[in-house]
Amino acid sequence: MRGKWTGVAQQFVRNPRGDQYWREIMSCCSKQVFERHPNPEIADIGQGGGAEYTVGGCKNCGAVLIHSWAGGVAGSIRVVSQDLIDSFLAADPQSRKKLLGDWFNRS
């Protein structure tokens, strides 16, 4: 396992390769509350990199968020730009899967 837990701004995760480590949580505000996008075609943006992704926003501050899930287990919630979401949505299904996987493995 890489790293060590240092406080509430981190989360223990396991990536698709089975590595376990602590990852910093990107929080948009001190009271982050994930709210799923109301349009299911946008909310259920797809899969890639061994995870599934749900798009939404912070109920308190309005930041754009992606919630990742791996094996039905909730993963991290990350702050992203609307431009990133738009680029995922504009891609055909196979390209979107690769884009999501590449993004997940970089972040």
Phi, psi and omega in degrees: 000133180271150174066186175212159182289132181240355180156193186288350181270019178227163181218138178280125182226163174232124180277172184302337179278355179095358178292140177248138180195167175269131179240138176293140177267128177273106181259138181276330180204173184289344181236049182301127176227112181287129175234121182300142177299139184292336180270114184298333179290336175268315183302313181269073190291334176140192182234156176173146179066025179082011180225163175245150188233140176236130180264142177196205180210167176279126180296333184270318185242351176086005179297148177279132185229150169239129177256124179260146181228138176229121180062032181078003180256131180298133177254222184272160171247126184237142175282130180225169177270155176296328177300321178296315178299315180299322179292323175296314183294329181285340183282148174293163187307316180292318178295321180298317179301316179293316179300314179298315180298315178298317180297313182300315183287340176276329186266000000 
